[in-house]
Amino acid sequence: MMKNARLFKIISLLLAVWLIAGCSGNHSEDAAVGETVPATELVAQADALYKERDDSAKLRDGLQLLRRARVADGSNYEAAWKLGKFNYFMGDNTKDETLRDKAFKDGVTASKSAIKMQPEKPDGYFWLGANLGGQAEANILDGAANLGEIRQNMQKVIEIQPDYEGAMAYVVLAQTELETRGMMGGSAEKAANLLEQALKLNKRNSFTYLYLAEAYLYLNRKPEAKKMLAEMRSVPPNPDYLPERRAAEEDAKKLEAKF
């Protein structure tokens, strides 16, 4: 009787484990097949919301759509790298530190997924570098740790597509030079050279003019710095980058106060 009782308990335990595992597997499958809208359609809806990204509610809705797209199709490259982009904008434009840190962390994860899917394309590298830069700006310790990886990813973007996002990889590299002047080998002269290259590739990126003005200011080339800000304001705003243009103009006012 004792042996039979022990055997019954063992069988019952194994059956319970099997049932739990089976139920868990079913829930996982349900989650994967529960999304009825195609990933491509969800990404398109998210893109439409990104145009209104100044509205944080629209941005959050866009992020949710992209997460749904990843559930619908885990191999969808557009959903992966755009999660990196959306998360970067969220992290860069919130005053909530917890939300900021989560957004940048999620952006890093999504961008790395995109790189694994399509290592020959620039999107994943750029938004990985951008989110790492966001972390660096928020936390000085992350800044020191992320600097090499930020540079590596932006160099990869330049290697693949130099004019990507208005030659913004050059701008990010120039920022790292300006922000590490006198500390970690950064150089205003190197920054100016990078930004001058960017300007040859794209003359509509407001940040190129802004940071080139800053680099010239550090190099004591004030007339050229003023000229860059004037040229920035003379360039017609790109309708796809209006929030970024407004941010550049606000920073230009702060820079002018240093003249």
Stockholm file with secondary structure:
# STOCKHOLM 1.0

chainA/1-259         MMKNARLFKIISLLLAVWLIAGCSGNHSEDAAVGETVPATELVAQADALYKERDDSAKLRDGLQLLRRARVADGSNYEAAWKLGKFNYFMGDNTKDETLRDKAFKDGVTASKSAIKMQPEKPDGYFWLGANLGGQAEANILDGAANLGEIRQNMQKVIEIQPDYEGAMAYVVLAQTELETRGMMGGSAEKAANLLEQALKLNKRNSFTYLYLAEAYLYLNRKPEAKKMLAEMRSVPPNPDYLPERRAAEEDAKKLEAKF
#=GR chainA/1-259 SS CHHHHHHHHHHHHHHHHHHHHHHHHHHHHHHHHCCCSCHHHHHHHHHHHHTTTTSHHHHHHHHHHHHHHHHHCTTCHHHHHHHHHHHHHHHHTCSCHHHHHHHHHHHHHHHHHHHHHCTTSSHHHHHHHHHHHHHHHHCHHHHHHHHHHHHHHHHHHHHHCTTHHHHHHHHHHHHHHHHTBTTSSBCHHHHHHHHHHHHHHCSCCHHHHHHHHHHHHHTTCHHHHHHHHHHHHHSCCCGGGHHHHHHHHHHHHHHHTTC
#=GC SS_cons         CHHHHHHHHHHHHHHHHHHHHHHHHHHHHHHHHCCCSCHHHHHHHHHHHHTTTTSHHHHHHHHHHHHHHHHHCTTCHHHHHHHHHHHHHHHHTCSCHHHHHHHHHHHHHHHHHHHHHCTTSSHHHHHHHHHHHHHHHHCHHHHHHHHHHHHHHHHHHHHHCTTHHHHHHHHHHHHHHHHTBTTSSBCHHHHHHHHHHHHHHCSCCHHHHHHHHHHHHHTTCHHHHHHHHHHHHHSCCCGGGHHHHHHHHHHHHHHHTTC
//
